Amino acid sequence: MTRYELLTNISSGIKRLWGTSEFNDYIDNLVSGSHPYAIQPLGKEIISTLLSIKIKHDEEFPELKDIYRSTLGFSAVRR
């Protein structure tokens, strides 16, 4: 897979999962290298961008962040 194809697939996944409870898992798997698209090293710049996108998602959909946190065994954040 070319770098362009890799980034196109990642972009498609972000668009498809934006606003869903699966979004954080998708980004975490890409960053940690456990997603099939992450077989190729993503590089610090792309990882930093993905984490920034994840923060934006958490700000826009805080209720999904709470679901995500509770699946990890953390108590939900109260606002």
N, C-alpha and C positions, 0 to 999 in steps of 0.2 A: 504494500500500500504506500502510495506517495504521501509526502507531507501534506499536500493540498487535499487529498482524499481523506486523510486522517482528520484534519481540521474541519473539513466539510461535514464529516460524520459526527464529530463532537458538537458542532454548531447545530446540526439537525436534532441531536439528542437534547440539547439545552432548550431549543424551541419546543420540542414535543413534550418535555417534562416540566416546563416552567409553570409554576402555580400548583404543582402536585406534590404529594408527600414523598414521591420517589426521587425528586430532584436532588436532595442532599446526598442520598446514597450514590446517585450517579456521579456527582462531582467528587465525592470522597473516594470512590473507586477509581476514577481517573487519576486523581492526585496521588493516591497510594500505589498505583500501578497494578491494581487487581482487576481492572476492566480490560477486556480484550483489545480495545483501542489503545490502551496504555502500554502495549508490548514495546512500542517504540518510545524511547525516552522523550518526554514532553518538553523538557527544558524549564529553567527557572521562570522565564518570562511568561510562558503559557500557564504554568502552575499558579503563578501570582495572579494572573488574569482570572483563572477559574475560581480562585479563592475570593477575589473581589466580586465576581458575579454571584457567588454563593452568599456573600454578605448582603448584597443588594436584594437577593431573593428572600433572605431571612427578614430584612427590613420591610419588604413589601408584603410578605406572608408570614407574620409572626406566629400565627396559629399553627402553621406547618412546622415551624422550628420547634415548638413545644412538643408536637407529636414525635418529631425526630429525636429530641432530647430524651423523651420518656422511653423510647425504644432502647436507648443506651443505658437505662437504669438511673438517669438523672431525674430529679423532680422537675415538674414544669415550672417555667419562669413565670412569675406573676407580675403583671404590669399595673 
